[in-house]
């Protein structure tokens, strides 16, 4: 579970760093994670640091 958390956090932070400077307001409206054959789980954007 720790590896999944670390990988997801890295992806979110990388996307956040690549955000265009012209993008204004909230860049992440919602975040969901899921495996291939399971329902998605919503992640609270406020609980993710660095975005």
C-alpha positions in Angstrom: 0.0 0.0 0.0 2.9 2.4 0.7 4.3 1.9 -2.8 0.9 2.7 -4.4 0.7 5.8 -2.3 4.2 6.9 -3.2 3.6 6.3 -6.9 0.3 8.1 -7.0 1.7 11.0 -5.1 4.6 11.3 -7.5 2.3 11.2 -10.6 0.1 14.0 -9.0 3.1 16.1 -8.1 4.6 15.7 -11.6 1.4 16.7 -13.3 1.1 19.7 -11.0 4.7 20.8 -11.8 3.9 20.6 -15.6 0.8 22.8 -15.2 1.0 25.6 -17.7 1.6 29.1 -16.2 -1.5 30.4 -18.1 -3.8 27.9 -16.2 -5.7 29.8 -13.5 -7.8 28.6 -10.6 -8.1 25.0 -9.5 -6.1 22.6 -11.6 -7.3 19.4 -10.0 -11.0 19.3 -9.6 -11.1 15.6 -8.5 -8.8 12.7 -8.3 -9.8 9.0 -8.6 -7.7 5.9 -8.6 -8.7 2.4 -9.6 -7.3 -0.9 -10.8 -8.4 -2.6 -14.0 -11.3 -4.6 -12.6 -12.3 -2.7 -9.5 -14.4 0.3 -8.7 -12.6 3.7 -8.4 -11.8 5.3 -5.1 -12.1 9.1 -4.9 -9.1 10.9 -3.3 -9.6 14.2 -1.5 -7.5 16.7 -3.3 -6.9 18.6 0.0 -5.3 15.5 1.5 -2.6 15.4 -1.2 0.3 17.6 -0.4 2.1 19.6 -3.1 -0.8 20.5 -5.3 
